[in-house]
């Protein structure tokens, strides 16, 4: 009875932990993978590599804005290439049809607060400049490639390209859940043998 076994599996899935931006060095990765305490308490099931070209990352980073009125992050960058379609994330004007979601409309509703003016309330990170972003991206690539290669050699890397930006996050979530369920089912079936 396959349905009954799936129900048992679903109720026995363990909690998962996601580490974002860690490890930052190959030495940390090796310690995480080889240390018995880490392996017991935080076994590494997979390593997600969200793979976005540097030019797209830079454009999105340069578009980050923070509204000091509603304390929400937005992004004014509108990435449209042959493969990528990442529209800006802007406040809604609370209309059902929000086709006019651009910065020219100075009276957009900002979160749940009163109308705001992006030229007054929106700020940009001091380090979101082309030169600083280029430096950070170079440093990231130099460090991350080694870590990705390490985990790839262990068969743990799962690459995901979010062609539609944050709109693709439900797809990523479904893929991760499916892989975790498949792994739990395999372990459960191995335990029955």
N, C-alpha and C positions, 0 to 999 in steps of 0.2 A: 504494500500500500504506500505508494510514493507520496501522496498528499499528507499522510500522517507523519512521515519522516521529515518533510519540509517544515511542518509545524513545530516539530521538536527542535529542528535546527534554528528556526527563527527565535525561539525562546531562549536559546543558549548562546547567542552571539555576545561576545565580550565587548566591553567598552573599548573604544579606540582613542588614541591620543595623536594629535597632529602637531608636529613641530614645524613652524614656519621660519625659514631662514637659519635653521640649525640642522646639521653641523655647518660650521663655516670653514673648517680645515679638514684635510684628509686625516690628520691625526685624531681629531674629534670623531670622525666617521669610523675610523678603525676601532677606537675605544668603545663607541656605542655598539658596534657589531660584535666585538670580541669579548667585552667585559661580561662576566656571568651575571652580575647584578642587573646591568642594562638588559641583557637578553631575557632574564627572568621577569623583570618588572615592566619593561617596554620593548617587547620583541618587535623587530622591524618587519612588517608584512610587505610593505612596498614603499618606494620613494617616488613621489610625484615630481616631475619636472615640467613646469608650465613653460612651454617653449614659445616665446614671442620674439620676433626679430628686434635687434637693438633700435632700429629706426622707429619702429612702432612704439616701443617702450619710451623712447625719448620724447616722441610727440605727445604721448599720454601724460608723461611726467610734467612736461611744460604746460599742459592744460589744467593741472590741478588748481583748484580754488577752494578757499574755506570761507564760509559765511559766518561772520562774527555775530550776526543777529540770531540765526537759528542754530548755529554751531554744527553745521553739516558740511561735509565735503562734496564738491561738485567737480565736473571736468568739462571744460569748454572745447576740448579737442574733438574734432570730427574726422576720424580716420576712415578713409575709403580707398582701398587699393583693389587689385585684381582678386586677392584672397581675403582681405580683412575688411570688415564692416563694423566699426566701433563708433557708434554715434555718441555725441556728448551726453553727459548725465547732468541735466539741469533741473531746477525746481519746476514743478508743475504749476500751471496757472489755475488748477482745479476745474478745468473744463474737461468734459468727456473726450472731446476731440482736440488733442493738443498738438496739432501740426505746426503751430506757430511758436515752437519752443526754441527761441533764439535769444541772444543777448541784447538785441535791439529793443526788445520790449522791456522797458525799465521798471515796470511795475508787476513783475511776476510775483506770485505768492511764494515766499521763501519758507519751506517747511510748514509748520503750523503757526508761524508768526505773521505779523502784519506785512504789508507790501514792503519790499525792500528794493534798493537800487544797487545793482552789482558794483557800480563804480564807487560806491561809498562803503558798502559792507563786506565786499569780497576781498580777501587777501590771498597772497601767494607766498609759498615758502621761500625764505631767503636763499636756500640752496637749490632752488629749481631754476638754474640758469644753464644755458647750453654747455659751457665749459665744465661746470661742476658735475653735471649729469654725464658728460663724456668721460670724465675721470672716474666717477662711480661705476659706470657701465664697464669700463676697461678693467677696473679692479675686480668687479663682480665676475666677469668672464674668466679672468686669470685664475681666480679661486674656485669658481663653481665648476668649470670644466673638469678639473681633477676629481672633485667629489662625485660628479655625475659619472665619470669613467669608473671610479671605484665601485659605486653601487651598481653600475651597468654590468661590470664583470661578475658581480654576485647574482645577477638576474633579477634585481629588485626595482630597476627604473621603469616607470610608466610615464611616457611622454604624452602631454596633452597640449594641443594648440587651440587656444580659444579664439577662433576666427571672428567671433562676434562679441568678444570681450566678456563682460560680466553676464551678458545674456546667455552665454554657454555654460555658466556655472551649474545649472541643473543637470546638464549632460555629464559634466565631470562628477558631480555627486552620485548620479546613477551608476556610472562606470565604477567608482570606488566601492559603492555598496554591493554591486554585483560581484566584484572581485572578492570582497570580504565574505560574502555569502558563499561563493564557490569554495573559498578556502576553508570556511567553517564546515561546509558539507563534506568536503574531502576528509578533513580531520575526523569528523563524526563517523563517516563510513569506515575509515581506517580503524577507529576504535571499536567498531562492531565486529571486525574480522577476527 
